[in-house]
Amino acid sequence: MSEKNNNDPSRHTTGWVARDSDGYLALFTGDKPVREVEYSGGVWLEPDDMDGRVAGIPVGMFPSLTWHDEPLAVEITLKPINL
């Protein structure tokens, strides 16, 4: 990860977003996920550990991304917030 600038506490990294065949939208931070259909019916998994999803994200994000598309490369920004 790299800092945007010295005054910005945000941290940036890259990852992938992929949509499973059931519409579930997942975020990955490792290698580009691979399509798995033999055992699951249609999910994306990280190639190394086959269980590398970081998180589900709202299914309404990236509405044009479908199961038939390749995973989408994304920039991920993590920024502290006050709750």
Backbone as JSON Lines, residues from 0, in Angstrom:
{"i":0,"aa":"M","n":[0.84,-1.18,0.0],"ca":[0.0,0.0,0.0],"c":[0.88,1.24,0.0]}
{"i":1,"aa":"S","n":[0.33,2.31,-0.52],"ca":[1.1,3.54,-0.57],"c":[0.24,4.71,-0.11]}
{"i":2,"aa":"E","n":[0.91,5.69,0.48],"ca":[0.2,6.88,0.92],"c":[-0.07,7.8,-0.25]}
{"i":3,"aa":"K","n":[-1.25,8.44,-0.22],"ca":[-1.6,9.4,-1.28],"c":[-0.71,10.63,-1.17]}
{"i":4,"aa":"N","n":[-0.64,11.2,0.02],"ca":[0.31,12.28,0.32],"c":[0.51,12.32,1.83]}
{"i":5,"aa":"N","n":[1.43,13.14,2.29],"ca":[1.76,13.16,3.72],"c":[0.64,13.66,4.61]}
{"i":6,"aa":"N","n":[-0.3,14.44,4.08],"ca":[-1.38,14.98,4.9],"c":[-2.65,14.14,4.83]}
{"i":7,"aa":"D","n":[-2.68,13.14,4.0],"ca":[-3.86,12.31,3.81],"c":[-3.62,10.95,4.47]}
{"i":8,"aa":"P","n":[-4.44,10.6,5.48],"ca":[-4.23,9.32,6.17],"c":[-4.76,8.11,5.39]}
{"i":9,"aa":"S","n":[-5.29,8.34,4.2],"ca":[-5.82,7.24,3.4],"c":[-4.7,6.29,2.98]}
{"i":10,"aa":"R","n":[-5.07,5.04,2.83],"ca":[-4.16,4.03,2.32],"c":[-4.83,3.41,1.1]}
{"i":11,"aa":"H","n":[-4.04,3.16,0.08],"ca":[-4.58,2.65,-1.18],"c":[-3.93,1.31,-1.51]}
{"i":12,"aa":"T","n":[-4.72,0.42,-2.06],"ca":[-4.22,-0.85,-2.55],"c":[-5.09,-1.24,-3.74]}
{"i":13,"aa":"T","n":[-4.76,-2.31,-4.38],"ca":[-5.56,-2.76,-5.5],"c":[-6.23,-4.08,-5.16]}
{"i":14,"aa":"G","n":[-7.24,-4.41,-5.93],"ca":[-7.96,-5.66,-5.71],"c":[-8.83,-5.98,-6.91]}
{"i":15,"aa":"W","n":[-9.77,-6.85,-6.69],"ca":[-10.67,-7.33,-7.73],"c":[-12.09,-7.4,-7.2]}
{"i":16,"aa":"V","n":[-13.04,-7.1,-8.06],"ca":[-14.46,-7.3,-7.74],"c":[-15.0,-8.29,-8.76]}
{"i":17,"aa":"A","n":[-15.73,-9.29,-8.28],"ca":[-16.3,-10.3,-9.17],"c":[-17.7,-10.67,-8.68]}
{"i":18,"aa":"R","n":[-18.59,-10.98,-9.62],"ca":[-19.96,-11.35,-9.29],"c":[-20.15,-12.85,-9.52]}
{"i":19,"aa":"D","n":[-20.64,-13.53,-8.48],"ca":[-20.94,-14.96,-8.59],"c":[-22.19,-15.18,-9.43]}
{"i":20,"aa":"S","n":[-22.44,-16.43,-9.78],"ca":[-23.6,-16.74,-10.63],"c":[-24.92,-16.42,-9.94]}
{"i":21,"aa":"D","n":[-24.94,-16.38,-8.6],"ca":[-26.18,-16.06,-7.87],"c":[-26.34,-14.56,-7.6]}
{"i":22,"aa":"G","n":[-25.42,-13.74,-8.13],"ca":[-25.5,-12.3,-7.98],"c":[-24.66,-11.72,-6.86]}
{"i":23,"aa":"Y","n":[-24.12,-12.57,-5.97],"ca":[-23.28,-12.12,-4.86],"c":[-22.06,-11.4,-5.43]}
{"i":24,"aa":"L","n":[-21.73,-10.25,-4.86],"ca":[-20.6,-9.45,-5.32],"c":[-19.51,-9.51,-4.27]}
{"i":25,"aa":"A","n":[-18.31,-9.93,-4.66],"ca":[-17.22,-10.14,-3.72],"c":[-16.0,-9.3,-4.06]}
{"i":26,"aa":"L","n":[-15.3,-8.89,-3.01],"ca":[-14.06,-8.13,-3.12],"c":[-12.9,-9.04,-2.75]}
{"i":27,"aa":"F","n":[-11.84,-9.0,-3.56],"ca":[-10.64,-9.8,-3.34],"c":[-9.44,-8.86,-3.32]}
{"i":28,"aa":"T","n":[-8.44,-9.17,-2.46],"ca":[-7.24,-8.33,-2.42],"c":[-5.99,-9.08,-2.84]}
{"i":29,"aa":"G","n":[-6.09,-10.34,-3.15],"ca":[-4.92,-11.11,-3.58],"c":[-4.83,-11.16,-5.09]}
{"i":30,"aa":"D","n":[-4.43,-12.32,-5.58],"ca":[-4.34,-12.53,-7.02],"c":[-5.72,-12.48,-7.66]}
{"i":31,"aa":"K","n":[-5.73,-12.31,-8.97],"ca":[-6.99,-12.29,-9.71],"c":[-7.76,-13.58,-9.43]}
{"i":32,"aa":"P","n":[-9.03,-13.48,-9.02],"ca":[-9.81,-14.68,-8.72],"c":[-10.06,-15.53,-9.97]}
{"i":33,"aa":"V","n":[-10.32,-16.8,-9.71],"ca":[-10.62,-17.75,-10.78],"c":[-12.06,-18.22,-10.64]}
{"i":34,"aa":"R","n":[-12.66,-18.51,-11.79],"ca":[-14.05,-18.99,-11.83],"c":[-14.08,-20.47,-11.41]}
{"i":35,"aa":"E","n":[-15.0,-20.81,-10.51],"ca":[-15.13,-22.19,-10.04],"c":[-16.58,-22.62,-10.25]}
{"i":36,"aa":"V","n":[-16.77,-23.65,-11.06],"ca":[-18.14,-24.11,-11.32],"c":[-18.33,-25.6,-11.0]}
{"i":37,"aa":"E","n":[-17.24,-26.35,-10.92],"ca":[-17.35,-27.79,-10.76],"c":[-18.04,-28.2,-9.46]}
{"i":38,"aa":"Y","n":[-17.67,-27.57,-8.33],"ca":[-18.23,-27.97,-7.04],"c":[-19.28,-27.02,-6.49]}
{"i":39,"aa":"S","n":[-19.25,-25.79,-6.93],"ca":[-20.09,-24.78,-6.3],"c":[-21.25,-24.3,-7.14]}
{"i":40,"aa":"G","n":[-21.18,-24.51,-8.43],"ca":[-22.23,-24.0,-9.29],"c":[-21.96,-22.62,-9.84]}
{"i":41,"aa":"G","n":[-20.94,-21.95,-9.36],"ca":[-20.6,-20.66,-9.95],"c":[-20.15,-19.6,-8.97]}
{"i":42,"aa":"V","n":[-18.91,-19.68,-8.5],"ca":[-18.34,-18.65,-7.63],"c":[-16.94,-18.31,-8.11]}
{"i":43,"aa":"W","n":[-16.46,-17.15,-7.68],"ca":[-15.09,-16.73,-7.92],"c":[-14.3,-16.98,-6.65]}
{"i":44,"aa":"L","n":[-13.09,-17.53,-6.78],"ca":[-12.22,-17.82,-5.64],"c":[-10.81,-17.37,-5.95]}
{"i":45,"aa":"E","n":[-10.04,-17.06,-4.89],"ca":[-8.64,-16.74,-5.1],"c":[-7.9,-18.02,-5.47]}
{"i":46,"aa":"P","n":[-6.99,-17.95,-6.42],"ca":[-6.34,-19.17,-6.91],"c":[-5.45,-19.88,-5.9]}
{"i":47,"aa":"D","n":[-4.82,-19.15,-4.98],"ca":[-3.87,-19.78,-4.06],"c":[-4.54,-20.59,-2.96]}
{"i":48,"aa":"D","n":[-5.49,-19.97,-2.26],"ca":[-6.08,-20.67,-1.12],"c":[-7.52,-21.09,-1.37]}
{"i":49,"aa":"M","n":[-8.07,-20.69,-2.5],"ca":[-9.43,-21.05,-2.88],"c":[-10.47,-20.62,-1.84]}
{"i":50,"aa":"D","n":[-10.12,-19.68,-0.96],"ca":[-11.07,-19.17,0.02],"c":[-10.69,-17.74,0.38]}
{"i":51,"aa":"G","n":[-10.29,-16.93,-0.6],"ca":[-9.7,-15.65,-0.3],"c":[-10.59,-14.44,-0.46]}
{"i":52,"aa":"R","n":[-11.88,-14.59,-0.33],"ca":[-12.75,-13.42,-0.41],"c":[-12.5,-12.55,0.81]}
{"i":53,"aa":"V","n":[-12.39,-11.27,0.56],"ca":[-12.21,-10.34,1.66],"c":[-13.56,-9.99,2.25]}
{"i":54,"aa":"A","n":[-14.52,-9.66,1.39],"ca":[-15.82,-9.23,1.88],"c":[-16.84,-9.26,0.75]}
{"i":55,"aa":"G","n":[-18.08,-9.41,1.15],"ca":[-19.17,-9.16,0.22],"c":[-19.4,-7.66,0.17]}
{"i":56,"aa":"I","n":[-19.76,-7.16,-0.96],"ca":[-20.08,-5.74,-1.07],"c":[-21.49,-5.61,-1.62]}
{"i":57,"aa":"P","n":[-22.14,-4.46,-1.44],"ca":[-23.52,-4.33,-1.88],"c":[-23.72,-4.74,-3.33]}
{"i":58,"aa":"V","n":[-24.7,-5.59,-3.57],"ca":[-24.91,-6.14,-4.91],"c":[-25.27,-5.08,-5.94]}
{"i":59,"aa":"G","n":[-25.72,-3.91,-5.5],"ca":[-26.06,-2.82,-6.41],"c":[-24.86,-2.08,-6.97]}
{"i":60,"aa":"M","n":[-23.7,-2.31,-6.37],"ca":[-22.49,-1.68,-6.91],"c":[-22.09,-2.41,-8.18]}
{"i":61,"aa":"F","n":[-21.5,-1.72,-9.1],"ca":[-21.04,-2.29,-10.37],"c":[-22.17,-3.07,-11.06]}
{"i":62,"aa":"P","n":[-23.29,-2.41,-11.33],"ca":[-24.45,-3.12,-11.88],"c":[-24.21,-3.77,-13.24]}
{"i":63,"aa":"S","n":[-23.25,-3.29,-13.99],"ca":[-23.0,-3.9,-15.31],"c":[-22.11,-5.14,-15.22]}
{"i":64,"aa":"L","n":[-21.51,-5.4,-14.06],"ca":[-20.64,-6.56,-13.88],"c":[-21.49,-7.81,-13.67]}
{"i":65,"aa":"T","n":[-21.3,-8.82,-14.51],"ca":[-22.08,-10.06,-14.4],"c":[-21.16,-11.24,-14.17]}
{"i":66,"aa":"W","n":[-21.75,-12.38,-13.9],"ca":[-21.03,-13.64,-13.74],"c":[-20.2,-13.96,-14.98]}
{"i":67,"aa":"H","n":[-20.69,-13.58,-16.13],"ca":[-20.0,-13.91,-17.38],"c":[-18.78,-13.03,-17.65]}
{"i":68,"aa":"D","n":[-18.65,-11.91,-16.92],"ca":[-17.51,-11.01,-17.08],"c":[-16.31,-11.51,-16.29]}
{"i":69,"aa":"E","n":[-15.16,-11.08,-16.72],"ca":[-13.94,-11.31,-15.95],"c":[-13.96,-10.38,-14.73]}
{"i":70,"aa":"P","n":[-13.24,-10.73,-13.65],"ca":[-13.16,-9.84,-12.49],"c":[-12.67,-8.46,-12.88]}
{"i":71,"aa":"L","n":[-13.17,-7.45,-12.2],"ca":[-12.84,-6.05,-12.46],"c":[-11.73,-5.61,-11.52]}
{"i":72,"aa":"A","n":[-10.63,-5.1,-12.06],"ca":[-9.55,-4.55,-11.24],"c":[-10.03,-3.24,-10.63]}
{"i":73,"aa":"V","n":[-9.78,-3.05,-9.32],"ca":[-10.23,-1.85,-8.63],"c":[-9.12,-1.31,-7.73]}
{"i":74,"aa":"E","n":[-9.22,-0.03,-7.43],"ca":[-8.38,0.57,-6.39],"c":[-9.22,0.63,-5.13]}
{"i":75,"aa":"I","n":[-8.63,0.23,-4.02],"ca":[-9.32,0.22,-2.74],"c":[-8.69,1.28,-1.85]}
{"i":76,"aa":"T","n":[-9.52,2.16,-1.29],"ca":[-9.04,3.2,-0.4],"c":[-9.56,2.92,1.0]}
{"i":77,"aa":"L","n":[-8.67,2.87,1.96],"ca":[-9.04,2.71,3.37],"c":[-8.69,4.01,4.07]}
{"i":78,"aa":"K","n":[-9.69,4.57,4.72],"ca":[-9.51,5.86,5.34],"c":[-10.18,5.84,6.72]}
{"i":79,"aa":"P","n":[-9.48,6.25,7.76],"ca":[-10.11,6.28,9.09],"c":[-11.31,7.23,9.11]}
{"i":80,"aa":"I","n":[-12.32,6.85,9.86],"ca":[-13.48,7.71,10.05],"c":[-13.77,7.83,11.55]}
{"i":81,"aa":"N","n":[-14.44,8.88,11.93],"ca":[-14.85,9.06,13.32],"c":[-16.29,8.58,13.45]}
{"i":82,"aa":"L","n":[-16.51,7.65,14.35],"ca":[-17.87,7.17,14.6],"c":[-18.42,7.73,15.86]}
